[in-house]
Amino acid sequence: QVQLVESGGGLVQAGGSLKLSCAASGRTFRNYDLGWYRQAPGKEREFVAHIGGTTYIADSVKGRCTISRDIDKNKVYLQMNNLKPEDTAIYYCIADVTLRGPDYWGQGTQVTVSS
């Protein structure tokens, strides 16, 4: 089992920046990848970023967001710059153990970008 706790969300003006953090705990039988999804009101959850052997960034945030991790601390970060109102969503940290998609989810942290 993997437990995930997000932090760093908040309210920012358009063009501002936020850095989200996720602390992962628990033991698995193999190394796992970490990443971020988000869900805006009335929309499906969508992929944002993923980091493991390879880093992936969704087109919707590419160029504005950077994912990084601290392996020793079991943390993953999402640096978001030049935020737009359409970035408003609950951001979820995920652990991808099977490499088939998210296996574990955090409770989410709210990001609100005002115009």
C-alpha positions as CSV (number, residue, x, y, z in Angstrom):
1,Q,0.0,0.0,0.0
2,V,1.1,3.5,-0.7
3,Q,-0.2,6.6,1.1
4,L,-0.1,10.0,-0.6
5,V,-0.5,13.4,0.9
6,E,-0.6,16.5,-1.2
7,S,0.1,20.1,-0.1
8,G,0.8,23.4,-1.7
9,G,-2.5,24.3,-3.3
10,G,-4.1,27.7,-3.0
11,L,-5.5,30.7,-4.7
12,V,-3.3,32.6,-7.2
13,Q,-3.8,35.3,-9.8
14,A,-3.5,34.4,-13.5
15,G,0.2,34.4,-14.3
16,G,1.2,33.4,-10.9
17,S,3.0,30.2,-9.7
18,L,2.5,27.4,-7.3
19,K,4.5,24.5,-6.2
20,L,2.6,21.4,-5.2
21,S,4.2,18.7,-3.0
22,C,3.3,15.1,-2.4
23,A,4.7,12.9,0.3
24,A,4.5,9.2,-0.4
25,S,4.8,6.6,2.3
26,G,4.4,2.8,2.5
27,R,6.2,-0.1,1.0
28,T,5.8,-1.8,-2.3
29,F,7.5,-4.8,-3.9
30,R,9.0,-2.8,-6.7
31,N,9.9,0.8,-7.5
32,Y,6.9,2.9,-8.5
33,D,6.4,6.0,-10.5
34,L,4.7,9.1,-9.2
35,G,2.6,11.7,-10.9
36,W,-0.2,14.1,-10.9
37,Y,-3.7,14.2,-12.2
38,R,-6.3,17.0,-11.9
39,Q,-10.0,17.3,-12.0
40,A,-11.8,20.5,-12.9
41,P,-15.5,21.1,-12.1
42,G,-17.7,19.2,-14.5
43,K,-14.8,17.4,-16.1
44,E,-13.1,14.0,-16.0
45,R,-9.8,13.6,-14.2
46,E,-7.0,14.2,-16.5
47,F,-3.3,13.4,-16.6
48,V,-0.9,16.2,-15.8
49,A,2.5,14.8,-15.3
50,H,4.4,11.6,-14.5
51,I,7.9,10.8,-13.4
52,G,9.9,7.6,-13.2
53,G,12.3,6.2,-15.7
54,T,10.9,8.8,-18.1
55,T,9.2,12.1,-17.5
56,Y,5.9,12.9,-19.2
57,I,4.1,16.2,-19.2
58,A,0.6,16.7,-20.5
59,D,0.3,19.1,-23.5
60,S,-2.1,21.2,-21.6
61,V,0.6,22.2,-19.1
62,K,3.8,21.6,-21.1
63,G,6.1,24.5,-21.0
64,R,4.5,25.8,-17.8
65,C,4.8,22.9,-15.4
66,T,7.8,20.8,-14.3
67,I,7.6,17.6,-12.3
68,S,10.5,16.5,-10.1
69,R,11.0,14.1,-7.3
70,D,13.2,13.5,-4.3
71,I,13.8,9.8,-4.1
72,D,15.4,9.8,-0.7
73,K,12.4,11.7,0.8
74,N,9.8,9.9,-1.3
75,K,8.4,13.1,-2.5
76,V,7.2,14.4,-5.8
77,Y,6.7,18.0,-6.8
78,L,4.8,19.9,-9.4
79,Q,6.1,23.4,-10.1
80,M,3.4,25.4,-12.0
81,N,4.2,28.7,-13.6
82,N,2.1,31.2,-15.6
83,L,-1.0,29.7,-14.3
84,K,-4.3,30.2,-16.1
85,P,-7.9,30.1,-14.9
86,E,-8.3,26.8,-16.8
87,D,-5.7,25.3,-14.5
88,T,-8.3,25.6,-11.7
89,A,-8.8,22.0,-10.4
90,I,-8.2,19.6,-7.6
91,Y,-4.8,18.2,-8.1
92,Y,-4.2,14.6,-7.1
93,C,-0.9,12.9,-6.5
94,I,-0.8,9.4,-7.8
95,A,1.4,6.3,-7.5
96,D,1.7,4.1,-10.5
97,V,2.9,0.8,-9.2
98,T,1.8,-1.4,-12.1
99,L,2.8,1.0,-14.8
100,R,-0.8,0.6,-16.2
101,G,-2.2,3.7,-14.7
102,P,-2.7,5.2,-11.2
103,D,-3.0,2.6,-8.4
104,Y,-3.1,4.9,-5.5
105,W,-4.5,8.4,-5.0
106,G,-4.1,11.2,-2.6
107,Q,-7.0,13.2,-1.3
108,G,-6.2,16.1,-3.5
109,T,-5.2,19.8,-3.1
110,Q,-7.3,22.6,-4.5
111,V,-5.7,25.0,-7.0
112,T,-7.7,28.1,-7.9
113,V,-6.5,30.6,-10.5
114,S,-8.4,33.8,-10.7
115,S,-8.5,36.2,-13.6
